[in-house]
Every structure is written in structure tokens, then in C-alpha cells.
């Protein structure tokens, strides 16, 4: 099949998934998924009923949901996304932000602090949500930029690794992790889009250089997850872990950074990361991206999670955009497979919910829909929507041109 067939399918899928997000998911997650007493986001919705799951609130979920509401507004959702985001942002800053400018790990449903533990991953998502909120809430931009810069300053002064990147704790602990750095890169690039502060560009460049030099195995081109003090992979079995979803996610970010910095080496690394995820990370029977491989690309954890499918969508679309000929057709076909894999996890009934884990036996784990997945879903649908919208590289006007 050539370009046209894949493009028609992907554009129809874009319309279908965008309608699902705006008509089903967002009303569900801003009704059942929000505490009406304080405006904070809840952790999950049980498909039985459906009904909200009351549980302690994690430091990663609040900012991800704030971003998701804002992104849905950009896609045309007619809900009162600004008011929802503002109220949730107020609660998040009041209850998660600590005196040292960092963000806590866990808060009870009544707003009391349960765990003030520093987690670099949580700080990355705080910065990410603050950037997107600052971009669309002009009355709060100065306030949010101050909060973000105070957090960055704290990371720079107390949590900086002596070689590059950031520590997991103070005093330092092991293992060091690639994953929080990936989301710090994502946040820094978001701030770069809206801020004249070059500190964000320096952070983005440092993390991408660290990824190319240390996170990516020079022998295989695969990106590892866990590292020792010298940024070499951990000597134990954790140092062998390779996650197909993260190969895709890093490929998408590396390609974005390569285009901004005119760095061909990052684009080459992105193609290799994608090839690893696509070649060894897709289960041929279930046709979904699995959770983990070993560094020889043998299976490690065969369960498939929803988020990995969304990253497959993003990376394949990004690579199709910068490719031509047979290579472009290949990436378009992969994007089509990725969208089909993602749609397998989305539920029509109850509408707007999803399954998170698909077992090796082809059956979904019966559990509530986690709120944390919405960020991934929104990111994938946004990329697909942008590619197919007027002016996008898959739009009919672009194809005719």
C-alpha cells in the first residue's frame, strides 16, 4: 500500500480518536475524575458503574491531568478547560509544593501531606505542566514562571550530578534513571517554546547529550534505564533493561531536538531507537508493544501497557514526517499499526475509559482505568490530529502540494 491508503486510514483514525477524546473521555474524566469539593484530579475510574476510585493522590498525576485538560482545550474541547485547569493548579500548588520549591510525592484525599519524598520524575512533570499552563493562562504566566524557575534553581543547586544530569535524591542514591531525564527534557523543550530564558535550552541540550553519550548503548543503539554513579548501566540485572515504549518516546524527543539543533547524530539515533522498538518490541501475535526486553532484545516482561502504544504512534508519525519514498511508507504503515494497537485499549463502554494492561494470553487485566494514562493518550491524539489537520504533513492539501 502506498502513501494514500495509509494517509486516508490515519486521517479517519484521527477523526475517530479526537471525537472519542473530546466527546467521551474529557467529560468523563472532568466529571467522575475530579473531586467536586476541591477540584483536584482523582487517581482512577472503575469501569464497573462507572465510579471514581478514592485513593491518595500522586505527585505525577495532578500535573499530567492539568496538561491533559489544557491539551484537550487546544484540540477544540468545549468544556470549561481553563477553569478546570486553574482550579486544579491552585490545589496542586497549595498541597504539593514544598517550602524548598520542590514537589511532594503523595497527598491524601483530604489534602494532608503523606509523603514529602523527592522524586525527580515528579519534578519533571511539575515543570511540564507549569510550562503548558503558563502558555495558555496569560494572567498567571509570571507567577508560574517564577515557580518553575525556583524549582529549576533547586535542582541545579542541590540535585545536580557532578558529570551531567541530576541525582535521584540528596544525599545521592542509586540507581540513576533515564526516565525522569526524558520528562525533564520534554519539560525544558516546552519552556523553551515560550520563555526567553536560555537556562531551559541548556538543560535540554545537556540531557540530550547525556542520552546520546550514556543512555544509548554504543554497541546496540538501545536506550538503557538504570545507571551507576558514572552513568554506565548498573552492573546487576537492572542494567540490562530495555523498554520498547521508551525507545519510541526517546526517538520522538531525539528527533524533535535534532530538528531544533540541526543535529544529524540525534536523528540517526532516533531511527535506531525506533527500529529496536519496532523490530523486537512488538508482539507478533497480539500486535502491541510489550513492556520490557533484555539488552540482547530477548523478551523480559511480555505484558503490554497502554502508554507504550501511544509512544509508538508519536515516534512513527514524527519519522514519517521527515522521510520520503519507501521509508516514509514504512513509517506510515507502522503508525497505522500503532494507532490500531492503541485503539484496542480504549473502551466504548463505559465510554471514555480504557484498559491499561494486556496480558501475554491476550486478555486485559480487569482493573480501574488509571488517570495517569490520559497524558499519554492526549499526546498521541494531539500528534495524530496535528499531522492530519489542515497544514499538517498528512493533510489533503499537503499531499496535493
LODOVO-927351 format. One line per 10 residues: their letters; for each residue y, z, x negated of N, C-alpha, C. Coordinates in steps of 0.2 Angstrom, whole numbers, plus 2048, in hexadecimal, padded with zeros to 3 digits. Layout:
<rs>
A) Y/Z/X/Y/Z/X/Y/Z/X  ...
</rs>
This chain:
<rs>
XXXXXXXXXX) 7FA/800/7FC/800/800/800/806/800/7FC  80B/7FC/7FD/811/7FC/7FA/816/801/7FC  81C/800/7F9/822/805/7FB/823/806/802  823/800/806/825/800/80D/821/804/811  81A/804/810/816/808/815/817/80F/813  817/811/80D/818/818/80B/81F/81B/80E  824/817/80D/82B/819/80F/82B/81A/816  828/815/81A/828/816/822/825/81D/824  81F/81E/820/81B/824/822/81F/82A/820  822/82A/81A/826/830/818/82C/831/81C
XXXXXXXXXX) 830/82C/81E/836/82D/823/834/82F/82A  82E/82D/82C/82B/830/832/82A/837/832  827/839/82C/825/840/82A/82B/844/82A  830/841/827/837/845/826/83A/847/82D  83A/842/831/83C/843/838/838/849/83B  831/848/83B/82D/84D/83E/82D/854/83B  82E/854/835/82E/85B/832/835/85E/833  83A/85A/833/841/85D/834/842/85F/83B  83F/85C/840/83F/85E/847/83B/865/847  835/865/844/831/86B/844/835/871/841
XXXXXXXXXX) 839/870/83C/83D/875/839/842/877/83D  846/873/840/84C/874/843/84B/877/84B  846/873/84E/844/875/855/840/87B/856  83B/87C/851/836/881/852/837/887/84D  837/885/846/836/88A/841/83D/88F/841  842/88B/841/849/88F/840/84A/894/846  849/891/84C/84A/896/852/845/89C/852  83F/89A/850/83A/8A0/84F/83B/8A5/84A  83D/8A3/844/83E/8A7/83F/845/8AB/83F  84A/8A8/843/850/8AC/844/850/8B0/84B
XXXXXXXXXX) 84B/8B0/84E/84A/8B4/854/845/8B9/852  83E/8B8/852/839/8BD/850/83A/8BF/849  83C/8BB/845/83C/8BC/83D/842/8C0/83B  847/8C2/840/84D/8C6/83E/84D/8CC/842  84E/8D2/83E/84F/8D8/842/856/8D8/846  855/8D9/84C/85C/8D8/850/860/8DE/84F  85E/8E4/84C/862/8E9/84B/867/8E9/845  864/8E5/840/868/8E5/83A/869/8DE/837  866/8D9/83A/866/8D2/837/862/8D0/831  85E/8D5/82F/85A/8D4/829/854/8D0/82B
XXXXXXXXXX) 851/8CC/826/84B/8C8/828/845/8CC/827  840/8CB/82B/83A/8CE/82B/835/8CA/827  82F/8CD/825/82B/8CB/820/826/8C6/822  824/8C6/829/81F/8C1/82B/81F/8C1/833  81C/8BC/836/81B/8BB/83D/814/8BA/83E  811/8BF/842/80A/8BE/844/809/8B8/849  804/8B4/848/803/8AE/84C/801/8B0/853  7FE/8B6/853/7FB/8B8/85A/801/8BB/85E  802/8B8/863/808/8BA/867/80D/8B5/868  811/8B3/863/812/8B6/85D/816/8BC/85D
XXXXXXXXXX) 816/8C0/857/81A/8C6/857/81C/8C8/850  822/8CB/84F/824/8CD/848/820/8D2/845  81F/8D2/83F/81B/8D7/83B/820/8DB/838  820/8E2/839/825/8E6/836/822/8E9/830  825/8E8/82A/823/8EA/824/829/8EB/81F  828/8EF/81A/82D/8EF/815/830/8E8/813  836/8E8/811/839/8E1/80F/83A/8E0/808  837/8DB/806/837/8D9/7FF/83E/8D6/7FC  83F/8D7/7F6/845/8D5/7F3/846/8CD/7F2  840/8CA/7F2/840/8C3/7F2/841/8BF/7F9
XXXXXXXXXX) 83F/8C3/7FE/83F/8BF/805/846/8BF/808  84A/8C4/807/851/8C4/80A/855/8BE/807  855/8BD/801/859/8B7/7FE/856/8B0/800  850/8B0/800/84C/8AA/802/84E/8A8/809  84E/8AD/80D/84F/8AB/814/857/8A9/815  85B/8AD/812/862/8AB/812/863/8A4/810  860/8A2/80B/860/89B/809/85E/896/80E  858/898/811/855/894/816/859/892/81C  85C/898/81E/861/897/824/866/892/822  869/893/81C/86F/88F/81A/86C/887/819
XXXXXXXXXX) 867/886/816/864/880/815/862/87C/81C  860/880/821/85F/87D/827/865/87B/82B  86B/87F/82A/871/87D/82C/873/876/829  872/875/823/874/86F/81F/870/869/822  86A/86B/825/866/866/827/867/864/82F  86C/868/832/86E/866/838/86C/86B/83E  869/871/83C/867/876/840/86D/878/844  86C/879/84B/872/87B/84F/872/882/851  86E/886/84D/86E/88D/84E/875/890/84A  876/896/84C/87C/899/849/87B/89B/842
XXXXXXXXXX) 879/896/83D/876/898/837/87B/89C/832  882/89B/833/886/89E/82F/887/8A5/831  887/8A7/837/887/8AE/839/880/8B2/837  87B/8AE/838/874/8B1/836/874/8B3/82F  876/8AE/82B/876/8AF/823/87B/8B4/821  881/8B4/824/886/8B9/823/883/8C0/824  880/8C1/82A/87E/8C8/82C/878/8CA/827  874/8C6/826/86E/8C7/821/871/8C8/81A  876/8C5/818/878/8C6/811/87C/8CC/811  87F/8CF/816/882/8D5/816/87D/8DB/815
XXXXXXXXXX) 878/8DA/819/872/8DF/819/86F/8DF/812  86E/8D9/80F/86A/8D8/809/86F/8DC/803  875/8DA/803/879/8DD/7FE/87A/8E4/7FE  87A/8E7/805/87B/8EE/806/875/8F2/804  86F/8EF/805/869/8F3/804/865/8F1/7FE  865/8EB/7FB/862/8EA/7F5/866/8EA/7EF  86C/8E9/7EF/870/8E9/7E9/871/8F0/7E6  86F/8F1/7E0/86F/8F7/7DD/876/8F8/7D9  877/8FF/7D7/87D/900/7D3/87E/8FC/7CD  879/8FA/7CA/879/8F7/7C3/87A/8EF/7C4
XXXXXXXXXX) 87B/8ED/7CA/87C/8E6/7CC/875/8E2/7CD  870/8E5/7CC/869/8E1/7CD/867/8E3/7D4  861/8E0/7D6/85F/8E0/7DD/858/8E3/7DD  857/8E8/7E2/851/8EC/7E2/84B/8E8/7E4  845/8EB/7E4/83F/8E7/7E6/83D/8E8/7ED  83E/8EE/7F0/83B/8EF/7F7/83F/8F4/7FA  841/8F2/801/845/8F7/805/841/8F8/80C  841/8FE/80E/83D/8FF/815/841/8FC/81A  83D/8FB/820/840/8F8/826/846/8FC/829  846/902/827/84C/906/829/852/906/824
XXXXXXXXXX) 851/902/81F/857/901/81A/856/905/814  852/90A/814/851/90E/80E/84E/90B/808  850/90D/803/84E/90A/7FC/847/90C/7FB  842/908/7FA/83B/90A/7F8/839/909/7F1  83C/904/7EE/83A/902/7E7/840/8FF/7E4  843/902/7DF/849/8FF/7DC/847/8FB/7D5  841/8FA/7D5/83E/8F7/7CF/841/8F0/7CD  843/8EF/7C7/846/8E8/7C5/840/8E3/7C5  841/8DE/7C8/83D/8D8/7C8/841/8D2/7C7  840/8CE/7C1/844/8C8/7BF/844/8C3/7C5
XXXXXXXXXX) 83E/8C3/7C8/83D/8BE/7CD/842/8BF/7D3  843/8C5/7D5/848/8C7/7DA/84F/8C6/7D8  850/8C7/7D2/857/8C5/7D0/859/8BE/7D0  854/8BA/7CF/854/8B2/7CF/856/8B0/7D6  852/8B3/7DB/854/8B1/7E2/85A/8B4/7E4  85C/8BA/7E2/863/8BC/7E4/868/8B7/7E2  868/8B5/7DB/86D/8B0/7D9/86C/8A9/7DD  866/8A7/7DF/865/8A1/7E2/869/8A1/7E9  867/8A7/7ED/86A/8A7/7F3/872/8A8/7F3  874/8AC/7EE/87C/8AD/7ED/87F/8A6/7EC
XXXXXXXXXX) 87C/8A2/7E8/87F/89B/7E7/87F/897/7ED  87A/897/7F1/87A/893/7F7/87F/896/7FD  87F/89C/7FD/884/8A0/802/88B/89E/800  88C/89F/7F9/893/89E/7F7/895/896/7F8  891/892/7F8/892/88B/7F9/894/889/800  892/88D/805/893/88B/80C/897/891/810  898/896/80D/89C/89C/810/8A3/89D/80C  8A8/898/80D/8AD/898/808/8B1/89F/808  8B1/8A3/80E/8B5/8A9/80E/8B2/8AE/809  8AB/8AD/808/8A8/8B2/804/8A6/8B0/7FC
XXXXXXXXXX) 8A9/8AA/7FB/8A7/8A7/7F4/8A9/8AB/7EF  8AF/8AE/7EE/8B1/8B2/7E9/8AD/8B8/7E8  8AC/8BB/7EE/8A8/8C2/7EE/8A1/8C0/7EB  89D/8BB/7EE/897/8B9/7EC/896/8B7/7E4  89B/8B4/7E2/89B/8B2/7DB/89C/8B8/7D7  8A0/8BD/7D9/8A1/8C3/7D5/89A/8C7/7D5  896/8C7/7DA/890/8CA/7DA/88B/8C7/7D6  88B/8C0/7D6/886/8BC/7D2/888/8BD/7CB  88E/8BD/7C9/890/8BD/7C2/88E/8C4/7BF  88F/8C9/7C3/88E/8D0/7C1/886/8D1/7C0
XXXXXXXXXX) 882/8CD/7C4/87B/8CE/7C3/879/8CA/7BC  87C/8C4/7BB/87B/8C0/7B5/87D/8C4/7AF  882/8C7/7AF/885/8CB/7AA/880/8D1/7A8  87D/8D4/7AD/878/8D9/7AC/872/8D6/7A9  86F/8D1/7AB/86A/8CD/7A8/86B/8CC/7A1  871/8C9/7A0/873/8C7/799/873/8CD/794  875/8D3/797/876/8D9/792/870/8DD/791  86C/8DE/797/867/8E3/797/860/8DF/796  85F/8D9/799/859/8D6/79A/858/8D0/796  85C/8CE/791/85B/8C8/78D/856/8C9/788
XXXXXXXXXX) 851/8C4/788/84C/8C4/783/84F/8C2/77C  84D/8C5/776/850/8C3/770/850/8BC/76E  84B/8B8/770/84A/8B1/76E/84E/8AD/773  84C/8AD/77A/84E/8A9/77F/84C/8AC/786  84F/8AB/78B/84D/8AD/792/84E/8B4/793  84A/8B7/797/84C/8BE/799/845/8C2/79A  846/8C9/799/841/8CE/799/83F/8CF/7A0  839/8D2/7A1/836/8D4/7A8/839/8DB/7AA  83B/8DF/7A5/83D/8E6/7A6/841/8E8/7A0  844/8EE/7A1/847/8F2/79C/845/8F9/79C
XXXXXXXXXX) 841/8FB/797/83F/8F8/790/83A/8F2/792  83A/8ED/78D/836/8E7/78E/82F/8E9/78F  82C/8E5/793/824/8E5/795/821/8DE/795  81B/8DE/795/817/8D8/795/813/8D8/79C  811/8D2/79E/813/8CB/79B/81A/8C9/79D  81C/8C4/799/822/8C0/79B/820/8BB/79F  824/8B9/7A4/822/8B4/7A9/826/8AE/7A9  823/8A8/7AA/827/8A2/7AB/82A/8A1/7B2  826/8A4/7B7/828/8A3/7BE/830/8A5/7C0  831/8AC/7BE/838/8AE/7BF/83D/8A9/7BC
XXXXXXXXXX) 83C/8A7/7B6/840/8A2/7B2/841/89C/7B6  83C/899/7B9/83D/893/7BD/842/894/7C3  842/89A/7C6/846/89B/7CC/84D/89D/7C9  84E/8A0/7C3/854/8A1/7C0/857/89A/7BE  853/895/7BC/856/88F/7BB/858/88B/7C1  854/88C/7C6/856/889/7CD/85D/88C/7CF  85E/893/7CE/864/896/7D0/86A/894/7CC  869/894/7C5/86E/892/7C1/871/88B/7C2  86C/886/7C4/86E/87F/7C6/872/87F/7CC  870/884/7D1/874/884/7D7/87B/887/7D6
XXXXXXXXXX) 87C/88C/7D2/882/88E/7D0/886/889/7CC  883/885/7C8/886/880/7C4/889/87B/7C9  886/879/7CF/888/875/7D4/88F/877/7D6  891/87D/7D7/897/87F/7DA/89B/883/7D6  89A/885/7D0/89E/88A/7CC/8A0/886/7C6  8A6/888/7C4/8A9/885/7BD/8A7/88A/7B8  8A3/88F/7B9/8A1/893/7B4/89B/890/7B0  89C/88F/7A9/897/88C/7A5/891/890/7A3  892/897/7A5/88D/89B/7A3/886/899/7A7  887/896/7AD/881/894/7B1/87E/88E/7AE
XXXXXXXXXX) 881/88A/7AB/87E/884/7A7/87B/886/7A1  87E/88B/79E/87A/88E/798/874/891/799  874/895/79F/86D/898/7A1/868/892/7A3  86A/88D/7A7/866/888/7A8/863/885/7A2  867/883/79E/865/87F/798/860/884/793  862/88A/793/85D/88E/78F/857/88F/792  856/890/798/850/890/79C/84C/88A/79B  84F/884/79C/84B/87E/79C/849/87D/795  84D/87E/790/84B/87D/789/845/882/787  845/888/78A/840/88D/789/839/88A/78C
XXXXXXXXXX) 83A/887/792/834/884/795/831/87F/791  835/87A/78F/833/875/78B/830/877/784  832/87C/781/830/87E/77B/82A/883/77B  82A/887/781/825/88D/781/820/88D/787  823/88C/78D/81F/88C/793/81A/886/793  81C/880/791/818/87A/791/814/87A/78B  80D/87A/78C/809/87A/786/809/873/783  80B/873/77C/80C/86D/779/806/868/778  800/86B/779/7FA/867/778/7F8/864/77F  7F9/867/785/7F7/864/78B/7FD/862/78F
XXXXXXXXXX) 803/865/78E/808/864/793/808/868/799  804/86C/79A/803/871/79F/808/877/79E  80B/879/7A4/80F/87F/7A4/80B/885/7A5  80C/88A/7A0/808/890/7A1/80C/895/7A5  809/89B/7A6/80D/8A0/7AB/80F/8A7/7A7  80B/8A9/7A3/80B/8B0/7A0/80C/8B0/798  811/8B4/796/812/8B3/78F/813/8BA/78B  811/8BA/785/812/8C0/780/819/8C0/77E  81B/8C5/77A/822/8C6/777/825/8C0/774  821/8BC/770/823/8B6/76D/823/8B0/771
XXXXXXXXXX) 822/8B0/777/822/8AB/77C/81C/8A6/77B  817/8A9/777/811/8A5/777/80D/8A8/77D  808/8A4/780/804/8A6/786/800/8AC/784  800/8B1/789/7FC/8B7/788/7F5/8B5/785  7F3/8BA/781/7EC/8B9/77D/7E6/8BA/782  7E7/8BD/788/7E2/8BF/78C/7E1/8B9/791  7DD/8BA/796/7DC/8B4/79B/7E2/8B2/79F  7E7/8B6/7A0/7ED/8B5/7A3/7F1/8AF/7A0  7F0/8AF/799/7F3/8A9/795/7F0/8A2/797  7EB/8A2/79A/7E8/89B/79C/7EA/899/7A3
XXXXXXXXXX) 7ED/89D/7A6/7EF/89B/7AD/7F4/895/7AE  7F2/890/7B2/7F6/88A/7B4/7F6/88A/7BB  7FC/889/7BE/7FC/889/7C5/7FF/882/7C7  7FB/87E/7CB/7FD/877/7CD/804/877/7D0  805/87C/7D5/80B/87C/7D8/811/87D/7D4  810/881/7CE/816/881/7CA/816/87B/7C5  811/878/7C4/812/871/7C0/816/86D/7C4  815/86D/7CB/81A/868/7CF/821/86B/7CF  822/872/7D0/828/875/7D1/82C/874/7CA  829/875/7C5/82D/874/7BE/82E/86D/7BD
XXXXXXXXXX) 82A/868/7BF/82B/861/7BE/831/85F/7C2  832/862/7C8/838/860/7CC/83E/863/7C9  83E/869/7C6/844/86C/7C3/845/868/7BC  840/867/7B8/841/863/7B2/844/85D/7B3  842/859/7B8/845/853/7BA/84C/853/7BC  84E/858/7C0/855/859/7C2/859/85B/7BC  857/85F/7B7/85A/861/7B1/85B/85B/7AD  856/857/7AC/856/851/7A8/85B/84C/7AA  85C/84B/7B0/861/847/7B3/868/849/7B2  869/850/7B2/870/853/7B1/872/853/7AA
XXXXXXXXXX) 86D/854/7A5/86E/854/79E/86C/84E/79A  86A/849/79E/868/843/79A/862/844/795  85D/848/797/858/84A/792/851/847/794  850/842/790/84A/83E/792/843/842/790  844/847/78C/83E/84B/78A/83C/84F/790  841/852/794/83F/856/79A/83C/851/7A0  83E/84B/7A0/83C/846/7A5/834/845/7A3  833/844/79D/82C/843/79B/828/849/79C  82A/84F/79B/826/855/79C/825/855/7A4  82A/853/7A8/829/854/7AF/824/84F/7B1
XXXXXXXXXX) 823/849/7AF/81E/845/7B1/817/848/7AF  817/84B/7A9/810/84E/7A7/80E/854/7AB  813/858/7AD/812/85E/7B1/80F/85B/7B8  812/856/7BA/810/854/7C1/809/851/7C0  808/84D/7BB/801/84A/7BA/7FC/84F/7BA  7FD/855/7B7/7F8/85A/7B6/7F7/85D/7BD  7FC/85F/7C1/7FC/861/7C8/7F8/85D/7CC  7F9/856/7CC/7F6/851/7D0/7EF/850/7CE  7EE/84F/7C8/7E7/84D/7C6/7E2/853/7C6  7E4/859/7C4/7DF/85E/7C4/7E0/864/7CA
XXXXXXXXXX) 7E6/864/7CD/7E8/869/7D1/7E7/867/7D9  7E5/861/7DA/7E4/85F/7E1/7DC/85F/7E3  7DB/863/7E8/7D3/864/7EA/7D2/85D/7ED  7CD/859/7EA/7CB/853/7ED/7C8/853/7F4  7C5/859/7F6/7C2/85A/7FD/7C8/85C/802  7CB/861/800/7D0/863/805/7D7/860/805  7D8/85C/7FF/7DE/858/7FE/7E4/85C/7FE  7E4/862/7FB/7EA/867/7FA/7EA/869/7F3  7F0/86B/7F1/7F1/86E/7EA/7EE/875/7EA  7EA/877/7E5/7E7/87E/7E5/7EC/882/7E1
XXXXXXXXXX) 7EA/889/7E1/7EE/88E/7DE/7EE/88E/7D7  7E8/88E/7D4/7E8/88F/7CC/7E3/88B/7C9  7E4/889/7C3/7DF/886/7BE/7DF/88A/7B8  7DA/889/7B4/7DA/88B/7AD/7DE/886/7A8  7DF/888/7A2/7E3/883/79E/7DF/87D/79C  7D8/87D/79D/7D4/877/79C/7D4/873/7A2  7D7/875/7A7/7D8/872/7AE/7D2/873/7B2  7CE/877/7B0/7C8/879/7B5/7CB/87E/7BA  7C7/87E/7C0/7C9/882/7C6/7C9/889/7C4  7CE/88D/7C6/7CF/894/7C5/7CF/898/7CC
XXXXXXXXXX) 7D4/896/7D0/7D5/899/7D7/7D5/893/7DC  7D0/892/7DF/7D0/88C/7E3/7D4/88C/7EA  7D6/892/7EC/7D9/893/7F2/7E0/88F/7F2  7E2/88C/7F7/7E8/888/7F7/7ED/88C/7FB  7F3/88C/7F9/7F9/88F/7FD/7FE/88A/7FF  801/88C/804/806/887/807/80C/885/802  80E/88A/7FE/814/888/7FA/813/883/7F4  80D/882/7F2/80B/87D/7ED/80C/876/7F0  80A/876/7F6/80B/86F/7F9/812/86D/7FA  817/872/7FB/81E/870/7FB/820/86E/7F5
XXXXXXXXXX) 81E/871/7EF/820/86F/7E9/81D/868/7E7  818/866/7E9/815/860/7E8/819/85A/7EB  81B/85C/7F2/820/857/7F5/826/856/7F1  829/85C/7EF/830/85B/7EB/82F/857/7E5  82A/858/7E1/829/855/7DA/828/84E/7DB  823/84C/7E0/821/845/7E1/827/841/7E3  82B/844/7E8/831/840/7EA/836/83F/7E4  837/844/7E0/83C/844/7DB/83A/83E/7D6  834/83E/7D4/831/839/7CF/831/832/7D2  830/832/7D9/830/82B/7DC/837/828/7DC
XXXXXXXXXX) 83C/82D/7DC/843/82B/7DC/845/828/7D6  842/82A/7D0/844/827/7CA/83F/822/7C7  83B/820/7CB/836/81B/7C8/836/815/7CC  832/810/7C9/832/809/7CC/82B/806/7CC  82A/801/7D0/824/7FD/7CF/81E/801/7D1  819/800/7CE/812/804/7CF/813/80B/7CF  817/80E/7CA/818/815/7C9/81B/818/7CF  820/814/7D2/824/817/7D8/81F/817/7DE  81B/812/7DF/816/812/7E4/811/818/7E3  80F/819/7DD/80B/81F/7DC/80E/825/7DE
XXXXXXXXXX) 814/826/7DD/817/82D/7DE/819/82D/7E6  81A/827/7E9/81B/827/7F0/815/829/7F4  80F/826/7F1/809/828/7F4/807/82F/7F4  809/832/7EE/807/839/7ED/80C/83D/7F1  812/83B/7F2/816/83F/7F7/813/83F/7FE  811/839/800/80E/839/806/808/83D/807  804/83E/802/7FE/842/802/800/84A/802  806/84B/7FE/808/852/7FE/80B/854/805  80F/850/808/812/851/80F/80C/852/814  807/84E/813/801/84F/818/7FE/856/816
XXXXXXXXXX) 7FD/858/810/7FA/85E/80E/7FF/864/811  805/864/810/80A/869/813/809/869/81B  809/864/81E/809/864/825/802/867/828  7FD/867/824/7F7/86A/826/7F8/872/827  7FD/875/823/7FE/87C/823/802/87E/829  806/879/82C/80B/87B/831/808/87B/838  80A/880/83C/807/881/842/80B/87E/848  808/87A/84D/80B/878/853/80B/87E/858  806/882/858/806/888/85C/803/88E/859  807/893/859/80E/894/85B/812/890/856
XXXXXXXXXX) 817/88D/85A/81B/888/856/820/88B/851  821/888/84C/825/88A/846/822/88F/841  81C/890/842/818/895/83D/814/891/839  810/894/834/80C/891/830/806/895/82D  801/892/82A/7FC/895/826/7FE/895/81F  7FC/89A/81B/7FE/89B/814/7F8/899/810  7F2/89B/811/7ED/89A/80D/7E7/896/810  7E5/891/80C/7DF/88D/80E/7D9/88E/809  7D4/891/80C/7CE/892/808/7CA/88C/805  7C6/88E/800/7C2/889/7FD/7BD/885/803
XXXXXXXXXX) 7BC/889/808/7B7/887/80D/7BB/883/812  7C2/881/811/7C5/87D/816/7C8/881/81C  7C7/888/81C/7CA/88C/822/7D0/890/81F  7D5/890/824/7DB/894/822/7D9/89C/823  7DD/89F/81F/7DC/8A7/81F/7E0/8A9/825  7DD/8AD/82A/7E1/8AF/830/7E5/8B5/82E  7EC/8B4/82E/7F0/8B9/82C/7F7/8B7/82E  7FC/8BB/82F/803/8BA/831/806/8B4/82D  80B/8B1/82F/80F/8AC/82C/814/8B0/827  813/8AF/821/818/8B3/81D/81F/8AF/81C
XXXXXXXXXX) 824/8B3/81D/82B/8B1/81D/82D/8AD/816  82A/8AF/811/82B/8AD/80A/82A/8A5/80A  825/8A3/80E/824/89B/80E/829/897/810  82E/89A/814/833/895/817/838/892/812  839/896/80D/83D/893/807/83A/88D/805  833/88D/803/830/887/801/830/881/806  82F/883/80C/82E/87E/811/835/87A/812  83A/87E/812/841/87C/813/843/877/80D  841/879/807/843/875/801/83F/86F/801  839/86F/803/835/868/804/838/864/809
XXXXXXXXXX) 839/866/80F/83C/862/814/843/860/812  847/864/80F/84E/862/80D/84D/85C/808  848/85C/803/848/856/7FF/845/850/802  841/851/807/83E/84B/80B/844/848/80F  847/84D/812/84D/84B/817/852/847/813  854/84A/80D/859/846/809/857/840/806  850/83F/805/84E/839/802/84E/833/808  84D/835/80E/84C/830/813/853/82F/817  858/834/816/85E/833/81A/862/82D/817  867/82B/81B/86B/826/819/86E/827/812
XXXXXXXXXX) 86D/823/80E/86F/824/807/86A/827/802  865/829/805/85F/82C/801/85B/826/7FE  857/827/7F9/854/822/7F6/84E/81F/7FA  84C/822/7FF/847/81F/804/84A/81C/80A  851/81D/80B/854/81B/811/853/813/812  853/811/818/853/809/819/858/805/815  85E/808/815/864/805/812/862/804/80B  860/80A/808/85E/809/800/859/804/7FF  854/804/803/84E/800/802/851/7F8/803  855/7F7/808/858/7F0/808/85C/7EE/802
X) 860/7F3/800/864/7F2/7FA/860/7F0/7F4
</rs>
